[in-house]
Amino acid sequence: MTPRRALLPLAAVAVFAGCAPVQPRTTTAPLSEIILDLATSPAITRNQLVTAFADQGLTVTTSQPGVVEFQASREKGILGYDEVFARALIAPLDCGTRVTLFGEQTHYPNARAREGTPVRIGPSSRGRALEVWNKLQSVASALRGKSALTTRTPTE
């Protein structure tokens, strides 16, 4: 057997070992985001995210290779107006894709204000922001069922 042929099985093992399932990490995500490591390509993950957002009633307003976003219209709230958005950031990994799900609620003093005060939404949010957060949790659950390697979710 030639030395070149002897290395062929070793090379195949090295290639497949790089894509072995990742052990769950001990680091935790902040309470205001959900991080998923998936075993699918970024393009497939993006399509799954668009579908999962739509299934949860989050109409996709922006969809690019690295981002899927839902933007709710500005609504009158207590002492001003509030706007909520949810975003999924898609980043390639060596053998899959990392998805970071999060959202923000921005409070404006009036309907015409251009600048507002943004706050990350999470499990302690209220009203429409909490509804959007719960929908992001459902999006994460849908993706976990399809191809999750590891998941880091917030715990209160």
Kinemage of the C-alpha trace (Angstrom):
@kinemage 1
@onewidth
@group {chain A} dominant
@subgroup {mainchain}
@vectorlist {calphas} color= white
{ca met a 1} P 0.000 0.000 0.000
{ca thr a 2} L 1.393 3.373 -0.939
{ca pro a 3} L 1.791 6.051 1.745
{ca arg a 4} L -0.726 8.197 -0.106
{ca arg a 5} L -3.392 5.469 0.032
{ca ala a 6} L -2.686 4.842 3.703
{ca leu a 7} L -3.564 8.456 4.528
{ca leu a 8} L -6.875 8.415 2.627
{ca pro a 9} L -8.947 6.750 5.400
{ca leu a 10} L -7.349 9.076 7.964
{ca ala a 11} L -8.283 12.126 5.883
{ca ala a 12} L -11.891 10.936 5.608
{ca val a 13} L -12.110 10.481 9.375
{ca ala a 14} L -10.672 13.977 9.935
{ca val a 15} L -13.260 15.541 7.616
{ca phe a 16} L -16.202 13.828 9.296
{ca ala a 17} L -14.848 14.343 12.823
{ca gly a 18} L -14.977 18.100 12.259
{ca cys a 19} L -18.776 17.879 11.861
{ca ala a 20} L -19.445 15.666 14.877
{ca pro a 21} L -22.277 16.851 17.131
{ca val a 22} L -21.202 19.639 19.421
{ca gln a 23} L -21.535 19.120 23.149
{ca pro a 24} L -23.896 21.566 24.889
{ca arg a 25} L -22.063 24.631 26.119
{ca thr a 26} L -22.122 25.803 29.684
{ca thr a 27} L -22.256 29.497 28.759
{ca thr a 28} L -25.689 31.028 28.911
{ca ala a 29} L -27.235 33.623 26.665
{ca pro a 30} L -28.561 36.852 28.131
{ca leu a 31} L -32.213 36.701 29.106
{ca ser a 32} L -33.064 38.785 26.061
{ca glu a 33} L -31.866 36.422 23.338
{ca ile a 34} L -32.049 32.813 22.187
{ca ile a 35} L -29.049 31.198 20.506
{ca leu a 36} L -29.349 28.014 18.438
{ca asp a 37} L -26.584 26.042 16.722
{ca leu a 38} L -28.170 24.143 13.840
{ca ala a 39} L -26.848 21.361 11.604
{ca thr a 40} L -28.213 22.957 8.413
{ca ser a 41} L -26.689 25.383 5.946
{ca pro a 42} L -27.354 29.130 6.341
{ca ala a 43} L -29.587 29.132 3.222
{ca ile a 44} L -31.762 26.272 4.502
{ca thr a 45} L -31.869 27.841 7.968
{ca arg a 46} L -32.986 31.165 6.486
{ca asn a 47} L -35.852 29.454 4.657
{ca gln a 48} L -36.849 27.615 7.846
{ca leu a 49} L -36.802 30.909 9.767
{ca val a 50} L -39.004 32.677 7.207
{ca thr a 51} L -41.502 29.816 7.433
{ca ala a 52} L -41.397 29.695 11.244
{ca phe a 53} L -41.857 33.480 11.515
{ca ala a 54} L -44.886 33.299 9.188
{ca asp a 55} L -46.330 30.331 11.108
{ca gln a 56} L -46.225 32.447 14.291
{ca gly a 57} L -47.868 35.467 12.659
{ca leu a 58} L -44.633 37.453 12.456
{ca thr a 59} L -44.786 38.891 8.942
{ca val a 60} L -41.254 39.056 7.572
{ca thr a 61} L -40.406 42.636 6.602
{ca thr a 62} L -36.706 42.071 5.864
{ca ser a 63} L -35.098 38.892 4.606
{ca gln a 64} L -31.462 38.834 3.554
{ca pro a 65} L -28.849 36.075 3.682
{ca gly a 66} L -27.841 36.949 7.269
{ca val a 67} L -31.054 38.443 8.689
{ca val a 68} L -34.764 37.703 8.980
{ca glu a 69} L -36.802 40.468 10.620
{ca phe a 70} L -40.350 41.286 11.696
{ca gln a 71} L -41.241 44.950 12.271
{ca ala a 72} L -44.579 45.836 13.876
{ca ser a 73} L -46.159 49.193 13.230
{ca arg a 74} L -46.060 51.958 15.813
{ca glu a 75} L -49.017 51.804 18.201
{ca lys a 76} L -50.300 54.188 20.822
{ca gly a 77} L -49.339 53.075 24.284
{ca ile a 78} L -49.114 54.560 27.747
{ca leu a 79} L -47.473 57.992 27.594
{ca gly a 80} L -46.531 57.731 23.929
{ca tyr a 81} L -46.106 55.255 21.106
{ca asp a 82} L -44.392 51.891 20.983
{ca glu a 83} L -42.842 49.921 18.147
{ca val a 84} L -41.677 46.300 18.383
{ca phe a 85} L -39.377 44.266 16.155
{ca ala a 86} L -38.000 40.733 16.211
{ca arg a 87} L -34.823 39.708 14.428
{ca ala a 88} L -32.974 36.494 13.647
{ca leu a 89} L -29.263 36.825 12.878
{ca ile a 90} L -27.850 33.962 10.825
{ca ala a 91} L -24.129 33.170 11.007
{ca pro a 92} L -22.358 30.230 9.360
{ca leu a 93} L -20.472 27.743 11.530
{ca asp a 94} L -17.951 25.123 10.399
{ca cys a 95} L -20.643 22.460 10.150
{ca gly a 96} L -23.898 24.325 10.348
{ca thr a 97} L -25.421 27.639 11.303
{ca arg a 98} L -25.814 29.758 14.439
{ca val a 99} L -29.081 31.653 14.852
{ca thr a 100} L -29.505 34.441 17.394
{ca leu a 101} L -33.119 35.470 18.038
{ca phe a 102} L -33.930 38.720 19.836
{ca gly a 103} L -36.295 41.667 19.769
{ca glu a 104} L -36.628 45.272 20.861
{ca gln a 105} L -39.406 47.594 21.849
{ca thr a 106} L -38.841 51.283 21.153
{ca his a 107} L -40.861 53.907 23.005
{ca tyr a 108} L -41.488 57.270 21.296
{ca pro a 109} L -42.902 60.340 23.067
{ca asn a 110} L -45.330 61.022 20.185
{ca ala a 111} L -46.411 59.639 16.809
{ca arg a 112} L -44.017 61.830 14.801
{ca ala a 113} L -40.884 61.420 16.911
{ca arg a 114} L -37.891 60.098 14.989
{ca glu a 115} L -35.856 59.059 17.995
{ca gly a 116} L -37.057 56.751 20.717
{ca thr a 117} L -35.807 54.721 23.636
{ca pro a 118} L -35.108 51.071 22.709
{ca val a 119} L -35.302 48.226 25.232
{ca arg a 120} L -34.618 44.546 24.580
{ca ile a 121} L -37.694 42.363 24.976
{ca gly a 122} L -37.606 39.162 26.998
{ca pro a 123} L -39.577 36.971 29.389
{ca ser a 124} L -40.271 39.928 31.708
{ca ser a 125} L -41.718 42.150 28.945
{ca arg a 126} L -45.386 43.085 28.891
{ca gly a 127} L -48.126 43.555 26.335
{ca arg a 128} L -47.245 43.314 22.668
{ca ala a 129} L -43.530 42.945 23.449
{ca leu a 130} L -44.233 39.821 25.535
{ca glu a 131} L -46.417 38.410 22.750
{ca val a 132} L -43.570 38.860 20.268
{ca trp a 133} L -41.092 37.290 22.726
{ca asn a 134} L -43.366 34.260 23.150
{ca lys a 135} L -43.585 33.945 19.371
{ca leu a 136} L -39.773 34.007 19.173
{ca gln a 137} L -39.732 31.154 21.705
{ca ser a 138} L -42.097 29.234 19.402
{ca val a 139} L -39.865 29.960 16.393
{ca ala a 140} L -36.912 28.557 18.354
{ca ser a 141} L -38.911 25.441 19.265
{ca ala a 142} L -39.800 24.879 15.606
{ca leu a 143} L -36.154 25.155 14.570
{ca arg a 144} L -34.967 22.908 17.411
{ca gly a 145} L -37.242 20.157 16.159
{ca lys a 146} L -35.782 20.339 12.669
{ca ser a 147} L -32.030 20.269 13.183
{ca ala a 148} L -30.596 21.468 16.453
{ca leu a 149} L -27.097 20.536 17.535
{ca thr a 150} L -27.089 22.652 20.677
{ca thr a 151} L -29.307 25.283 22.164
{ca arg a 152} L -28.705 28.025 24.680
{ca thr a 153} L -31.909 29.555 25.961
{ca pro a 154} L -32.490 32.017 28.740
{ca thr a 155} L -33.725 30.891 32.116
{ca glu a 156} L -35.191 33.156 34.726
